[in-house]
Amino acid sequence: VRWTGEILAPETGSYTFYTNSDDGFRVWIDNTLIEDFWTDHAPANSTSRSIALTAAQRYPILVEFYENGGQSEAHMRWSIP
């Protein structure tokens, strides 16, 4: 699965994205790969590397996910500075 869109940073600072997936999950912000958990695994949490974003700016986001059998799960959230 591939999801694309934009995110709007509410304030300037360092952002971190958190995922919960079963199986592989990748996240790009502004064409920068910040999360690469592209493995077969049971439901697991993962934390991206932080990325600096500027308030009121829109950034392209790309999320990829795959399932290799069994249960399927894909969740993402983020924290603001």
PyMOL Python script that loads the backbone (N, CA, C, O; Angstrom):
from pymol import cmd

cmd.read_pdbstr("""\
ATOM      1  N   VAL A   1       0.856  -1.160   0.000  1.00  0.00           N
ATOM      2  CA  VAL A   1       0.000   0.000   0.000  1.00  0.00           C
ATOM      3  C   VAL A   1       0.898   1.217   0.000  1.00  0.00           C
ATOM      4  O   VAL A   1       1.953   1.225   0.634  1.00  0.00           O
ATOM      5  N   ARG A   2       0.475   2.242  -0.712  1.00  0.00           N
ATOM      6  CA  ARG A   2       1.211   3.514  -0.701  1.00  0.00           C
ATOM      7  C   ARG A   2       0.212   4.648  -0.470  1.00  0.00           C
ATOM      8  O   ARG A   2      -0.755   4.800  -1.217  1.00  0.00           O
ATOM      9  N   TRP A   3       0.458   5.438   0.572  1.00  0.00           N
ATOM     10  CA  TRP A   3      -0.357   6.613   0.849  1.00  0.00           C
ATOM     11  C   TRP A   3       0.500   7.840   0.604  1.00  0.00           C
ATOM     12  O   TRP A   3       1.674   7.863   0.973  1.00  0.00           O
ATOM     13  N   THR A   4      -0.082   8.871  -0.023  1.00  0.00           N
ATOM     14  CA  THR A   4       0.626  10.123  -0.241  1.00  0.00           C
ATOM     15  C   THR A   4      -0.268  11.279   0.186  1.00  0.00           C
ATOM     16  O   THR A   4      -1.493  11.161   0.210  1.00  0.00           O
ATOM     17  N   GLY A   5       0.354  12.373   0.515  1.00  0.00           N
ATOM     18  CA  GLY A   5      -0.391  13.563   0.903  1.00  0.00           C
ATOM     19  C   GLY A   5       0.554  14.638   1.372  1.00  0.00           C
ATOM     20  O   GLY A   5       1.717  14.684   0.969  1.00  0.00           O
ATOM     21  N   GLU A   6       0.046  15.508   2.231  1.00  0.00           N
ATOM     22  CA  GLU A   6       0.837  16.584   2.814  1.00  0.00           C
ATOM     23  C   GLU A   6       0.540  16.674   4.302  1.00  0.00           C
ATOM     24  O   GLU A   6      -0.550  16.337   4.764  1.00  0.00           O
ATOM     25  N   ILE A   7       1.549  17.140   5.040  1.00  0.00           N
ATOM     26  CA  ILE A   7       1.325  17.474   6.440  1.00  0.00           C
ATOM     27  C   ILE A   7       1.614  18.956   6.605  1.00  0.00           C
ATOM     28  O   ILE A   7       2.449  19.516   5.895  1.00  0.00           O
ATOM     29  N   LEU A   8       0.931  19.582   7.531  1.00  0.00           N
ATOM     30  CA  LEU A   8       1.111  20.993   7.828  1.00  0.00           C
ATOM     31  C   LEU A   8       1.664  21.092   9.244  1.00  0.00           C
ATOM     32  O   LEU A   8       1.000  20.711  10.207  1.00  0.00           O
ATOM     33  N   ALA A   9       2.885  21.607   9.362  1.00  0.00           N
ATOM     34  CA  ALA A   9       3.514  21.715  10.678  1.00  0.00           C
ATOM     35  C   ALA A   9       2.864  22.849  11.468  1.00  0.00           C
ATOM     36  O   ALA A   9       2.863  23.990  11.005  1.00  0.00           O
ATOM     37  N   PRO A  10       2.309  22.563  12.654  1.00  0.00           N
ATOM     38  CA  PRO A  10       1.666  23.614  13.439  1.00  0.00           C
ATOM     39  C   PRO A  10       2.661  24.556  14.122  1.00  0.00           C
ATOM     40  O   PRO A  10       2.314  25.689  14.456  1.00  0.00           O
ATOM     41  N   GLU A  11       3.889  24.092  14.329  1.00  0.00           N
ATOM     42  CA  GLU A  11       4.916  24.936  14.929  1.00  0.00           C
ATOM     43  C   GLU A  11       6.294  24.488  14.458  1.00  0.00           C
ATOM     44  O   GLU A  11       6.460  23.358  13.998  1.00  0.00           O
ATOM     45  N   THR A  12       7.265  25.362  14.571  1.00  0.00           N
ATOM     46  CA  THR A  12       8.630  25.067  14.152  1.00  0.00           C
ATOM     47  C   THR A  12       9.316  24.221  15.210  1.00  0.00           C
ATOM     48  O   THR A  12       9.184  24.473  16.408  1.00  0.00           O
ATOM     49  N   GLY A  13      10.051  23.212  14.752  1.00  0.00           N
ATOM     50  CA  GLY A  13      10.802  22.387  15.679  1.00  0.00           C
ATOM     51  C   GLY A  13      11.038  20.994  15.144  1.00  0.00           C
ATOM     52  O   GLY A  13      10.872  20.727  13.954  1.00  0.00           O
ATOM     53  N   SER A  14      11.429  20.112  16.047  1.00  0.00           N
ATOM     54  CA  SER A  14      11.781  18.737  15.720  1.00  0.00           C
ATOM     55  C   SER A  14      10.571  17.827  15.917  1.00  0.00           C
ATOM     56  O   SER A  14       9.977  17.789  16.995  1.00  0.00           O
ATOM     57  N   TYR A  15      10.216  17.098  14.866  1.00  0.00           N
ATOM     58  CA  TYR A  15       9.063  16.205  14.881  1.00  0.00           C
ATOM     59  C   TYR A  15       9.525  14.754  14.840  1.00  0.00           C
ATOM     60  O   TYR A  15      10.512  14.421  14.183  1.00  0.00           O
ATOM     61  N   THR A  16       8.799  13.900  15.549  1.00  0.00           N
ATOM     62  CA  THR A  16       9.064  12.465  15.540  1.00  0.00           C
ATOM     63  C   THR A  16       7.766  11.756  15.191  1.00  0.00           C
ATOM     64  O   THR A  16       6.689  12.146  15.643  1.00  0.00           O
ATOM     65  N   PHE A  17       7.882  10.700  14.372  1.00  0.00           N
ATOM     66  CA  PHE A  17       6.731   9.914  13.953  1.00  0.00           C
ATOM     67  C   PHE A  17       6.832   8.528  14.578  1.00  0.00           C
ATOM     68  O   PHE A  17       7.920   7.964  14.690  1.00  0.00           O
ATOM     69  N   TYR A  18       5.690   7.989  14.983  1.00  0.00           N
ATOM     70  CA  TYR A  18       5.637   6.688  15.646  1.00  0.00           C
ATOM     71  C   TYR A  18       4.717   5.784  14.836  1.00  0.00           C
ATOM     72  O   TYR A  18       3.649   6.207  14.392  1.00  0.00           O
ATOM     73  N   THR A  19       5.135   4.547  14.649  1.00  0.00           N
ATOM     74  CA  THR A  19       4.321   3.607  13.889  1.00  0.00           C
ATOM     75  C   THR A  19       4.074   2.344  14.702  1.00  0.00           C
ATOM     76  O   THR A  19       4.842   1.986  15.596  1.00  0.00           O
ATOM     77  N   ASN A  20       2.987   1.692  14.361  1.00  0.00           N
ATOM     78  CA  ASN A  20       2.709   0.352  14.848  1.00  0.00           C
ATOM     79  C   ASN A  20       2.287  -0.420  13.615  1.00  0.00           C
ATOM     80  O   ASN A  20       1.321  -0.052  12.948  1.00  0.00           O
ATOM     81  N   SER A  21       3.007  -1.493  13.308  1.00  0.00           N
ATOM     82  CA  SER A  21       2.713  -2.210  12.064  1.00  0.00           C
ATOM     83  C   SER A  21       2.955  -3.702  12.203  1.00  0.00           C
ATOM     84  O   SER A  21       3.652  -4.172  13.103  1.00  0.00           O
ATOM     85  N   ASP A  22       2.355  -4.417  11.280  1.00  0.00           N
ATOM     86  CA  ASP A  22       2.545  -5.855  11.093  1.00  0.00           C
ATOM     87  C   ASP A  22       2.307  -6.064   9.595  1.00  0.00           C
ATOM     88  O   ASP A  22       1.180  -6.383   9.216  1.00  0.00           O
ATOM     89  N   ASP A  23       3.208  -5.918   8.812  1.00  0.00           N
ATOM     90  CA  ASP A  23       4.646  -6.080   8.704  1.00  0.00           C
ATOM     91  C   ASP A  23       5.321  -4.725   8.350  1.00  0.00           C
ATOM     92  O   ASP A  23       5.284  -3.790   9.149  1.00  0.00           O
ATOM     93  N   GLY A  24       5.927  -4.632   7.163  1.00  0.00           N
ATOM     94  CA  GLY A  24       6.800  -3.511   6.813  1.00  0.00           C
ATOM     95  C   GLY A  24       6.136  -2.149   6.732  1.00  0.00           C
ATOM     96  O   GLY A  24       4.982  -2.022   6.324  1.00  0.00           O
ATOM     97  N   PHE A  25       6.904  -1.116   7.136  1.00  0.00           N
ATOM     98  CA  PHE A  25       6.417   0.259   7.164  1.00  0.00           C
ATOM     99  C   PHE A  25       7.575   1.193   6.850  1.00  0.00           C
ATOM    100  O   PHE A  25       8.659   1.047   7.415  1.00  0.00           O
ATOM    101  N   ARG A  26       7.355   2.164   5.943  1.00  0.00           N
ATOM    102  CA  ARG A  26       8.342   3.205   5.621  1.00  0.00           C
ATOM    103  C   ARG A  26       7.639   4.549   5.582  1.00  0.00           C
ATOM    104  O   ARG A  26       6.474   4.642   5.195  1.00  0.00           O
ATOM    105  N   VAL A  27       8.361   5.600   5.990  1.00  0.00           N
ATOM    106  CA  VAL A  27       7.798   6.957   5.975  1.00  0.00           C
ATOM    107  C   VAL A  27       8.838   7.919   5.416  1.00  0.00           C
ATOM    108  O   VAL A  27       9.987   7.940   5.856  1.00  0.00           O
ATOM    109  N   TRP A  28       8.412   8.717   4.436  1.00  0.00           N
ATOM    110  CA  TRP A  28       9.223   9.808   3.902  1.00  0.00           C
ATOM    111  C   TRP A  28       8.506  11.119   4.193  1.00  0.00           C
ATOM    112  O   TRP A  28       7.296  11.228   3.995  1.00  0.00           O
ATOM    113  N   ILE A  29       9.249  12.108   4.660  1.00  0.00           N
ATOM    114  CA  ILE A  29       8.742  13.467   4.820  1.00  0.00           C
ATOM    115  C   ILE A  29       9.639  14.360   3.976  1.00  0.00           C
ATOM    116  O   ILE A  29      10.860  14.343   4.129  1.00  0.00           O
ATOM    117  N   ASP A  30       9.033  15.140   3.085  1.00  0.00           N
ATOM    118  CA  ASP A  30       9.785  16.048   2.221  1.00  0.00           C
ATOM    119  C   ASP A  30      10.910  15.303   1.492  1.00  0.00           C
ATOM    120  O   ASP A  30      12.030  15.801   1.380  1.00  0.00           O
ATOM    121  N   ASN A  31      10.591  14.109   1.003  1.00  0.00           N
ATOM    122  CA  ASN A  31      11.519  13.250   0.253  1.00  0.00           C
ATOM    123  C   ASN A  31      12.698  12.738   1.077  1.00  0.00           C
ATOM    124  O   ASN A  31      13.701  12.298   0.514  1.00  0.00           O
ATOM    125  N   THR A  32      12.587  12.792   2.400  1.00  0.00           N
ATOM    126  CA  THR A  32      13.613  12.260   3.297  1.00  0.00           C
ATOM    127  C   THR A  32      13.053  11.032   3.999  1.00  0.00           C
ATOM    128  O   THR A  32      12.014  11.113   4.655  1.00  0.00           O
ATOM    129  N   LEU A  33      13.731   9.893   3.870  1.00  0.00           N
ATOM    130  CA  LEU A  33      13.304   8.671   4.545  1.00  0.00           C
ATOM    131  C   LEU A  33      13.604   8.805   6.036  1.00  0.00           C
ATOM    132  O   LEU A  33      14.765   8.902   6.434  1.00  0.00           O
ATOM    133  N   ILE A  34      12.543   8.811   6.865  1.00  0.00           N
ATOM    134  CA  ILE A  34      12.743   8.972   8.306  1.00  0.00           C
ATOM    135  C   ILE A  34      12.406   7.704   9.086  1.00  0.00           C
ATOM    136  O   ILE A  34      12.772   7.580  10.255  1.00  0.00           O
ATOM    137  N   GLU A  35      11.715   6.768   8.450  1.00  0.00           N
ATOM    138  CA  GLU A  35      11.347   5.501   9.108  1.00  0.00           C
ATOM    139  C   GLU A  35      11.488   4.379   8.097  1.00  0.00           C
ATOM    140  O   GLU A  35      10.893   4.434   7.021  1.00  0.00           O
ATOM    141  N   ASP A  36      12.268   3.363   8.433  1.00  0.00           N
ATOM    142  CA  ASP A  36      12.489   2.225   7.532  1.00  0.00           C
ATOM    143  C   ASP A  36      12.425   0.943   8.350  1.00  0.00           C
ATOM    144  O   ASP A  36      13.453   0.426   8.787  1.00  0.00           O
ATOM    145  N   PHE A  37      11.220   0.435   8.554  1.00  0.00           N
ATOM    146  CA  PHE A  37      10.980  -0.795   9.316  1.00  0.00           C
ATOM    147  C   PHE A  37      10.405  -1.810   8.343  1.00  0.00           C
ATOM    148  O   PHE A  37       9.313  -2.338   8.551  1.00  0.00           O
ATOM    149  N   TRP A  38      11.154  -2.079   7.275  1.00  0.00           N
ATOM    150  CA  TRP A  38      10.716  -2.873   6.124  1.00  0.00           C
ATOM    151  C   TRP A  38      11.088  -4.334   6.328  1.00  0.00           C
ATOM    152  O   TRP A  38      11.931  -4.878   5.615  1.00  0.00           O
ATOM    153  N   THR A  39      10.444  -4.968   7.319  1.00  0.00           N
ATOM    154  CA  THR A  39      10.720  -6.364   7.643  1.00  0.00           C
ATOM    155  C   THR A  39       9.411  -7.087   7.921  1.00  0.00           C
ATOM    156  O   THR A  39       8.390  -6.455   8.192  1.00  0.00           O
ATOM    157  N   ASP A  40       9.445  -8.408   7.853  1.00  0.00           N
ATOM    158  CA  ASP A  40       8.323  -9.222   8.316  1.00  0.00           C
ATOM    159  C   ASP A  40       8.402  -9.265   9.840  1.00  0.00           C
ATOM    160  O   ASP A  40       9.440  -9.624  10.395  1.00  0.00           O
ATOM    161  N   HIS A  41       7.315  -8.902  10.522  1.00  0.00           N
ATOM    162  CA  HIS A  41       7.314  -8.940  11.983  1.00  0.00           C
ATOM    163  C   HIS A  41       5.879  -8.958  12.502  1.00  0.00           C
ATOM    164  O   HIS A  41       4.945  -8.530  11.823  1.00  0.00           O
ATOM    165  N   ALA A  42       5.735  -9.459  13.706  1.00  0.00           N
ATOM    166  CA  ALA A  42       4.458  -9.400  14.423  1.00  0.00           C
ATOM    167  C   ALA A  42       4.191  -7.934  14.754  1.00  0.00           C
ATOM    168  O   ALA A  42       5.092  -7.110  14.594  1.00  0.00           O
ATOM    169  N   PRO A  43       2.982  -7.573  15.211  1.00  0.00           N
ATOM    170  CA  PRO A  43       2.719  -6.181  15.551  1.00  0.00           C
ATOM    171  C   PRO A  43       3.816  -5.615  16.447  1.00  0.00           C
ATOM    172  O   PRO A  43       4.135  -6.171  17.498  1.00  0.00           O
ATOM    173  N   ALA A  44       4.384  -4.492  16.005  1.00  0.00           N
ATOM    174  CA  ALA A  44       5.498  -3.885  16.727  1.00  0.00           C
ATOM    175  C   ALA A  44       5.464  -2.378  16.569  1.00  0.00           C
ATOM    176  O   ALA A  44       5.001  -1.850  15.558  1.00  0.00           O
ATOM    177  N   ASN A  45       5.968  -1.692  17.598  1.00  0.00           N
ATOM    178  CA  ASN A  45       6.094  -0.241  17.559  1.00  0.00           C
ATOM    179  C   ASN A  45       7.469   0.142  17.042  1.00  0.00           C
ATOM    180  O   ASN A  45       8.445  -0.582  17.239  1.00  0.00           O
ATOM    181  N   SER A  46       7.533   1.286  16.379  1.00  0.00           N
ATOM    182  CA  SER A  46       8.794   1.796  15.875  1.00  0.00           C
ATOM    183  C   SER A  46       8.768   3.317  15.951  1.00  0.00           C
ATOM    184  O   SER A  46       7.706   3.931  15.851  1.00  0.00           O
ATOM    185  N   THR A  47       9.933   3.918  16.126  1.00  0.00           N
ATOM    186  CA  THR A  47      10.061   5.370  16.218  1.00  0.00           C
ATOM    187  C   THR A  47      10.992   5.861  15.125  1.00  0.00           C
ATOM    188  O   THR A  47      12.081   5.319  14.933  1.00  0.00           O
ATOM    189  N   SER A  48      10.554   6.899  14.405  1.00  0.00           N
ATOM    190  CA  SER A  48      11.367   7.456  13.329  1.00  0.00           C
ATOM    191  C   SER A  48      12.501   8.289  13.894  1.00  0.00           C
ATOM    192  O   SER A  48      12.530   8.618  15.080  1.00  0.00           O
ATOM    193  N   ARG A  49      13.430   8.619  13.018  1.00  0.00           N
ATOM    194  CA  ARG A  49      14.400   9.637  13.414  1.00  0.00           C
ATOM    195  C   ARG A  49      13.664  10.967  13.347  1.00  0.00           C
ATOM    196  O   ARG A  49      12.684  11.090  12.613  1.00  0.00           O
ATOM    197  N   SER A  50      14.114  11.949  14.088  1.00  0.00           N
ATOM    198  CA  SER A  50      13.454  13.255  14.117  1.00  0.00           C
ATOM    199  C   SER A  50      13.759  14.038  12.850  1.00  0.00           C
ATOM    200  O   SER A  50      14.790  13.834  12.209  1.00  0.00           O
ATOM    201  N   ILE A  51      12.840  14.943  12.497  1.00  0.00           N
ATOM    202  CA  ILE A  51      13.022  15.802  11.341  1.00  0.00           C
ATOM    203  C   ILE A  51      12.564  17.207  11.716  1.00  0.00           C
ATOM    204  O   ILE A  51      11.530  17.382  12.361  1.00  0.00           O
ATOM    205  N   ALA A  52      13.346  18.211  11.304  1.00  0.00           N
ATOM    206  CA  ALA A  52      13.021  19.609  11.585  1.00  0.00           C
ATOM    207  C   ALA A  52      12.002  20.098  10.566  1.00  0.00           C
ATOM    208  O   ALA A  52      12.201  19.962   9.359  1.00  0.00           O
ATOM    209  N   LEU A  53      10.893  20.678  11.071  1.00  0.00           N
ATOM    210  CA  LEU A  53       9.862  21.244  10.220  1.00  0.00           C
ATOM    211  C   LEU A  53       9.597  22.680  10.657  1.00  0.00           C
ATOM    212  O   LEU A  53       9.814  23.044  11.813  1.00  0.00           O
ATOM    213  N   THR A  54       9.126  23.485   9.717  1.00  0.00           N
ATOM    214  CA  THR A  54       8.862  24.902   9.958  1.00  0.00           C
ATOM    215  C   THR A  54       7.364  25.155  10.031  1.00  0.00           C
ATOM    216  O   THR A  54       6.598  24.631   9.223  1.00  0.00           O
ATOM    217  N   ALA A  55       6.952  25.957  10.998  1.00  0.00           N
ATOM    218  CA  ALA A  55       5.541  26.271  11.199  1.00  0.00           C
ATOM    219  C   ALA A  55       4.906  26.817   9.925  1.00  0.00           C
ATOM    220  O   ALA A  55       5.516  27.590   9.187  1.00  0.00           O
ATOM    221  N   ALA A  56       3.672  26.399   9.688  1.00  0.00           N
ATOM    222  CA  ALA A  56       2.833  26.855   8.571  1.00  0.00           C
ATOM    223  C   ALA A  56       3.333  26.394   7.205  1.00  0.00           C
ATOM    224  O   ALA A  56       2.814  26.839   6.181  1.00  0.00           O
ATOM    225  N   GLN A  57       4.319  25.519   7.170  1.00  0.00           N
ATOM    226  CA  GLN A  57       4.814  24.959   5.916  1.00  0.00           C
ATOM    227  C   GLN A  57       4.135  23.614   5.672  1.00  0.00           C
ATOM    228  O   GLN A  57       3.894  22.848   6.605  1.00  0.00           O
ATOM    229  N   ARG A  58       3.834  23.341   4.415  1.00  0.00           N
ATOM    230  CA  ARG A  58       3.303  22.035   4.017  1.00  0.00           C
ATOM    231  C   ARG A  58       4.456  21.175   3.505  1.00  0.00           C
ATOM    232  O   ARG A  58       5.319  21.649   2.765  1.00  0.00           O
ATOM    233  N   TYR A  59       4.457  19.915   3.908  1.00  0.00           N
ATOM    234  CA  TYR A  59       5.506  18.976   3.511  1.00  0.00           C
ATOM    235  C   TYR A  59       4.865  17.738   2.896  1.00  0.00           C
ATOM    236  O   TYR A  59       3.888  17.217   3.434  1.00  0.00           O
ATOM    237  N   PRO A  60       5.404  17.259   1.774  1.00  0.00           N
ATOM    238  CA  PRO A  60       4.875  16.023   1.216  1.00  0.00           C
ATOM    239  C   PRO A  60       5.197  14.857   2.146  1.00  0.00           C
ATOM    240  O   PRO A  60       6.275  14.795   2.737  1.00  0.00           O
ATOM    241  N   ILE A  61       4.246  13.938   2.263  1.00  0.00           N
ATOM    242  CA  ILE A  61       4.454  12.720   3.050  1.00  0.00           C
ATOM    243  C   ILE A  61       4.121  11.526   2.166  1.00  0.00           C
ATOM    244  O   ILE A  61       3.148  11.533   1.413  1.00  0.00           O
ATOM    245  N   LEU A  62       4.956  10.502   2.282  1.00  0.00           N
ATOM    246  CA  LEU A  62       4.750   9.234   1.576  1.00  0.00           C
ATOM    247  C   LEU A  62       4.899   8.129   2.610  1.00  0.00           C
ATOM    248  O   LEU A  62       5.896   8.071   3.330  1.00  0.00           O
ATOM    249  N   VAL A  63       3.904   7.254   2.679  1.00  0.00           N
ATOM    250  CA  VAL A  63       3.931   6.121   3.601  1.00  0.00           C
ATOM    251  C   VAL A  63       3.719   4.853   2.787  1.00  0.00           C
ATOM    252  O   VAL A  63       2.795   4.774   1.977  1.00  0.00           O
ATOM    253  N   GLU A  64       4.577   3.861   3.005  1.00  0.00           N
ATOM    254  CA  GLU A  64       4.420   2.552   2.360  1.00  0.00           C
ATOM    255  C   GLU A  64       4.267   1.488   3.433  1.00  0.00           C
ATOM    256  O   GLU A  64       4.852   1.576   4.512  1.00  0.00           O
ATOM    257  N   PHE A  65       3.463   0.478   3.109  1.00  0.00           N
ATOM    258  CA  PHE A  65       3.187  -0.611   4.038  1.00  0.00           C
ATOM    259  C   PHE A  65       3.000  -1.886   3.243  1.00  0.00           C
ATOM    260  O   PHE A  65       2.433  -1.859   2.151  1.00  0.00           O
ATOM    261  N   TYR A  66       3.472  -3.006   3.778  1.00  0.00           N
ATOM    262  CA  TYR A  66       3.147  -4.304   3.174  1.00  0.00           C
ATOM    263  C   TYR A  66       2.798  -5.306   4.262  1.00  0.00           C
ATOM    264  O   TYR A  66       3.238  -5.189   5.405  1.00  0.00           O
ATOM    265  N   GLU A  67       2.008  -6.283   3.885  1.00  0.00           N
ATOM    266  CA  GLU A  67       1.616  -7.395   4.760  1.00  0.00           C
ATOM    267  C   GLU A  67       2.046  -8.691   4.093  1.00  0.00           C
ATOM    268  O   GLU A  67       1.795  -8.886   2.903  1.00  0.00           O
ATOM    269  N   ASN A  68       2.691  -9.579   4.842  1.00  0.00           N
ATOM    270  CA  ASN A  68       3.192 -10.835   4.284  1.00  0.00           C
ATOM    271  C   ASN A  68       2.436 -12.048   4.803  1.00  0.00           C
ATOM    272  O   ASN A  68       2.982 -13.152   4.801  1.00  0.00           O
ATOM    273  N   GLY A  69       1.208 -11.879   5.244  1.00  0.00           N
ATOM    274  CA  GLY A  69       0.416 -13.016   5.713  1.00  0.00           C
ATOM    275  C   GLY A  69       0.010 -12.855   7.157  1.00  0.00           C
ATOM    276  O   GLY A  69       0.679 -12.178   7.938  1.00  0.00           O
ATOM    277  N   GLY A  70      -1.082 -13.479   7.496  1.00  0.00           N
ATOM    278  CA  GLY A  70      -1.579 -13.383   8.870  1.00  0.00           C
ATOM    279  C   GLY A  70      -2.307 -12.073   9.081  1.00  0.00           C
ATOM    280  O   GLY A  70      -2.966 -11.557   8.179  1.00  0.00           O
ATOM    281  N   GLN A  71      -2.180 -11.546  10.279  1.00  0.00           N
ATOM    282  CA  GLN A  71      -2.854 -10.295  10.642  1.00  0.00           C
ATOM    283  C   GLN A  71      -2.216  -9.100   9.937  1.00  0.00           C
ATOM    284  O   GLN A  71      -1.070  -9.163   9.492  1.00  0.00           O
ATOM    285  N   SER A  72      -2.969  -8.026   9.846  1.00  0.00           N
ATOM    286  CA  SER A  72      -2.487  -6.809   9.205  1.00  0.00           C
ATOM    287  C   SER A  72      -2.756  -5.624  10.109  1.00  0.00           C
ATOM    288  O   SER A  72      -3.849  -5.490  10.659  1.00  0.00           O
ATOM    289  N   GLU A  73      -1.754  -4.755  10.264  1.00  0.00           N
ATOM    290  CA  GLU A  73      -1.889  -3.591  11.119  1.00  0.00           C
ATOM    291  C   GLU A  73      -1.008  -2.478  10.593  1.00  0.00           C
ATOM    292  O   GLU A  73       0.136  -2.733  10.215  1.00  0.00           O
ATOM    293  N   ALA A  74      -1.506  -1.247  10.556  1.00  0.00           N
ATOM    294  CA  ALA A  74      -0.708  -0.096  10.128  1.00  0.00           C
ATOM    295  C   ALA A  74      -1.270   1.168  10.772  1.00  0.00           C
ATOM    296  O   ALA A  74      -2.356   1.627  10.419  1.00  0.00           O
ATOM    297  N   HIS A  75      -0.519   1.720  11.714  1.00  0.00           N
ATOM    298  CA  HIS A  75      -0.920   2.934  12.421  1.00  0.00           C
ATOM    299  C   HIS A  75       0.263   3.894  12.454  1.00  0.00           C
ATOM    300  O   HIS A  75       1.414   3.461  12.515  1.00  0.00           O
ATOM    301  N   MET A  76      -0.014   5.191  12.415  1.00  0.00           N
ATOM    302  CA  MET A  76       1.051   6.178  12.524  1.00  0.00           C
ATOM    303  C   MET A  76       0.536   7.385  13.297  1.00  0.00           C
ATOM    304  O   MET A  76      -0.622   7.779  13.156  1.00  0.00           O
ATOM    305  N   ARG A  77       1.404   7.962  14.110  1.00  0.00           N
ATOM    306  CA  ARG A  77       1.098   9.200  14.821  1.00  0.00           C
ATOM    307  C   ARG A  77       2.378  10.012  14.902  1.00  0.00           C
ATOM    308  O   ARG A  77       3.451   9.504  14.576  1.00  0.00           O
ATOM    309  N   TRP A  78       2.284  11.258  15.328  1.00  0.00           N
ATOM    310  CA  TRP A  78       3.463  12.110  15.425  1.00  0.00           C
ATOM    311  C   TRP A  78       3.412  12.962  16.669  1.00  0.00           C
ATOM    312  O   TRP A  78       2.349  13.181  17.250  1.00  0.00           O
ATOM    313  N   SER A  79       4.582  13.446  17.076  1.00  0.00           N
ATOM    314  CA  SER A  79       4.648  14.361  18.210  1.00  0.00           C
ATOM    315  C   SER A  79       5.193  15.693  17.712  1.00  0.00           C
ATOM    316  O   SER A  79       6.065  15.747  16.846  1.00  0.00           O
ATOM    317  N   ILE A  80       4.653  16.764  18.284  1.00  0.00           N
ATOM    318  CA  ILE A  80       5.126  18.095  17.917  1.00  0.00           C
ATOM    319  C   ILE A  80       6.113  18.578  18.966  1.00  0.00           C
ATOM    320  O   ILE A  80       6.153  18.056  20.080  1.00  0.00           O
ATOM    321  N   PRO A  81       6.908  19.578  18.603  1.00  0.00           N
ATOM    322  CA  PRO A  81       7.937  20.053  19.552  1.00  0.00           C
ATOM    323  C   PRO A  81       7.346  20.543  20.870  1.00  0.00           C
ATOM    324  O   PRO A  81       8.086  20.969  21.758  1.00  0.00           O
TER     325      PRO A  81
END
""", "prot")
cmd.dss("prot")
cmd.show_as("cartoon", "prot")
cmd.util.cbc("prot")
cmd.orient("prot")
